[in-house]
Amino acid sequence: MKNHRRKALYYGYVKQLKYLRCRPDKLSEQLRTAFKNGQTKYLAEYALAGSAFFMRVKDEPQGFQNLQKRLIKSYRAYKDKGKYVSKKRDMTSKYNEVMRDLRKTARTEEQSIATAKMLYELADCAVRTAVEEACDKPAEEQTEAEEEDIELSPQAGFG
């Protein structure tokens, strides 16, 4: 039963990801800011957009959508074991790996593909961490948070 909830949450998080135009000169700073602030959604969005950029596809937004579909297609809730702490640790190690790789400036095509894969894995880890965090919340807190989101959403457009 918990796997179905986790799967639905994962699909929901992935579908909510929005394409953010990737600027390679700012990517590491954007990833760092999102990671330091614990914003897993933005971390996943920047990582997925960066992955689409480093794949060197002509249409980056379409590449982003394809990666979203790939995340959904490849997710297996029954394999998604572990607690929040272990997923956070995995996300941190992927983040550190990506940041080390982004320091390199000159890239061959193979290096770009490897960077795209690392960014894709970071996005997957970020979404899994967000899902686990949502699963760990008691049901009462989740309904309160959802109600707050609903109440705040009309105001968000006027900012």
N, C-alpha and C positions, 0 to 999 in steps of 0.2 A: 504494500500500500504506500509506503514512504517513497519507494522508487518512482511510482507514478507521479507523485507530487513533485519530486525532485526533477523528473523529466519535464513536466509541464512548466516548472519554474525556469529551467534551463532554456527551453524553447522560447519562453516569454522574454527572458533577458536577451537572448540572441536576436530575436525579432525587433526588440526596442533599440538596438544599436543603430546609430545614425552615421552616415558617411561624413567624415571630416577630412577636408582636403589636406593631403600630406605635404608638408614643407620639410624636406630632408634636413635643412639647416636648423630647424626648430624641433625636430622630432624627439631628440634625446631630452631636451628641456621639457617638452610637453609630457613625455612619459615619466620623467623624474617628478614633476609637479603632481601629476595624478597619483603616482605611487606614494609619494610622501604624505599626501592628503587623504589617502585611503579611498580614493574615488575609483573603484574597480570598473565602473561603467565607462568612464572616460579613458581609463587605461586600456580597456578592451577595444574601444573605438579607435584610439590612436594606433594601437598595435595592429589592428586589422587593416586600417587605412595604410599604415606603413608597409604591411605585408603586400597589399595590392600594388603599392608604388614600386617596391623592390622586385616584384615579379615582372616588371617592365611591360605591363599590358597597355594597350593604346587607350582603352576606356577604363580609367581607375574606378569610377563609381560602379560600373558593371562588374569589375573584378572584386570589389568590396562585397557586392551582393552575392557573387559566386562563392566567396569565402564564407559568408554568412550561411548559405545553403549547405556548404561543406561541413561547417560546425554542427549544424542540426543533424545532418545525415550521419555523421560519424559518432555522435554522442550515444553512449550506452550507459543507462542509469545503473544497471546491475554491476558494472565495472567501476562505478564512481564511488568507491569506498573511502573511508578515512574521515577524520574530523576536520573542523575548521583550522586548527593549528597546523596540521600536516599540509592542508591545501594552501594555506598562507605561506608556509615554508617553501613549497614547490613554486608558488608564484614569485617569491623573493629570489629564488635561485634562477628562475627563467629571466626575471628582470635583470639581475646582475649579469647574466650571460649575454643578453641583448645589449646592455649598456657597454660592455667590453667590446662587443662586435661593432657597435656604432661608432666607436672611437677611430676605427680604421677608415681612412678617407678613400684611397684608391681601391676599386673593386672590379674584379673580373665578373663575368656572367655567373659563374658557379658560386662565387662569394655572395652575389646579390640574391641568388636563389636560396642559399643557406640562411641568409639574413631574413628573407621572407618567411622561411619555415620557422625560424626562432620567434619572429614576431607573431606568427599564427599561433604557435604553442603558448606564447605569453597571453594572447587574447583568450584562448581556451582556459588557461589557468585562472585568469581574472574572472571570467564568467562562472567557473566552477566555485571559486572562492565566494563570490557574491551569492550564489545559490545556496551554498552551505551556510553562509551567515543568515540568510533568510529562513532556512530550514531549522536553524537552532533557536530562532526566536519563538517564544510561546505564541499560540494562536491569538491570544488577546492583543498582544503588542502588534501583531501583523494587521489585524483589522483596524486598530487605532491608526497605524501608520498609513494604511490604504485610505482611510477616511480623511486624514490630513492631506494626503496627496490630492484627493478629489476636491477638497475645499480650497487648496492652494492653486490648482490648475487654472481656474479662470483668471486669477490675478497675475499669473506668470506671463501672460501675453501682453500686459501693459507696461512691463519693465523696460 
